[in-house]
Amino acid sequence: MKKVEAKGTGIKDHGPRASFSCSFAVGARRLLLILVACYLLPVTAVYAESGKSGGYFFRVIQSPRASAMGESGAGLSGDLLGALALNPAALGRTRYSELAVTYNSWLEDISMQQVAYAHPLSKTSALAVSVSLLQMKSFAGYDSFGGYAGSVKAGDSAYSLSYAKRVYGPWDDLKFGIFVGGGVKYAREVLDEFSASTMLYDVGILSISELFGGVLGLGVSAQSLGQGFKFNSVRDDPPSVQRAGAAWTIPAWGDPLTLALDLKKPNDSKAAYLAGLEYVVKDLVSGRFGYAGDVDLGNGLRFGIGFNLKVVQIDYALSKYGDFGYTHRFGISYKFGKPVEVTPRFTPRQEKARWKLARAKEFMKERSYYEAVLELNDAVELDPNLKEAMRLMEYARGMMETETPGAR
């Protein structure tokens, strides 16, 4: 039998495993929703040997945007490849049908490719499929006596199906709210004449709300849950990763600036903090910077750039992996079809109700509360869900009872 010697193949991961749980709650008035993650799939603490998790390639972030931002983004949306890698709930904000392709010139002679397609099923839900490959050149194999036994082939592949939906939020603006998502992946590893396959699962939740003139995203996710790969009689643990992240997008010099911070916890190594920054100039060019702290490979600064050419997005990321050198990620996505309306248009009756509401406000400025009540009553009949009209009607009626006839 060949003795396989393959440094940096991506077949295994390294490090002791530890337990992890995360809990946070954030609240604010009006549209800021409370997201509480009190129980994030805890992993029982055990002692394991180094390299116990298989399928390490699942932990390599394919998205150039997410990679350039230090692999942060559990609280972000707007990136198909990033959603598949970090938090499937972000797919719930998909507006266009989108096709994305990425190429990752990774370590040594290893390359990775991914093709993904997302399709909105409604205004609040979307479905995505993806194919990922890890390829590498053949390397030398040796028998138990140290003699050369020919070349060895190795590689990985994965096929995934993901779904996300908005489950709570304001009716008049579907960009905000709470989104949930999940996915299932069939993965296969090949090492010479041996092969192994397994089914893995992703879950995530994402809250998007307004905060201090910006947009706040809070997300938690768990990826690659399930059973690990089994070569012959030996089964590895799955390459599970749990994340909690926050992202805040604010206007800066007239353009959006996004700050992201994540906490990442693999099931077999210690937690790592990830941070990223993105600045989009005139909706055309995106500059990205990030820092990945204490991850298995690729600690330190990351850089990237993106070009938005209307329906075409081109992205690039550069990161350093210690003595292995630099890695380059290239991605391109194309949006097509008619976008779904994330902010619903009003029906003719709803439009007329808002016109009545505006007239009522003018009457109230003139202290003509009787006329205002008539307009507000018409507005509620046209749109019973117009809460502002009902609130003003109660106020106007109260003023009618307290003011003298001459005051009107």
Buried (B, 14 or more C-beta within 10 A) or exposed (E): EBEBEBEBBBBBBBBBBBEBEBEBEBEEEEBBBEBBBEEBBEBEEEEBEEBBBBBBBBBBBBBBBBBBBBBBBBBBBBBBBBBBBBBBBBBBBBBBBBBBBBBBEBBBEBBBBBBBBBBBEEEBBBBBBBEBBBBBEEBEBBEEEEEEBEEBBBBBBBEBEBBBBBBEBBEEEBBBBBBBBBBBBEBBBBBBEEEBEBEBBBBBBBBBBBBEEBBBBBBBBBBBBBEBBEBEEEBBBBBBBBBBBBBBBBEEEEBBBBBBBBBBBBBBBBBBBBBBBBBBEEEEEBBBBBBBEEBBBBBBEBBBBBEBEEEEBBBBBBBBBEEBEEBBBBBBBBBEEEEBEBEEEEEEEBEBBBBBBEBBBEBBEEEBBEBBBBBBBBBBEBBEEBEEBBEBBEBBBEBBEEEEEEEE
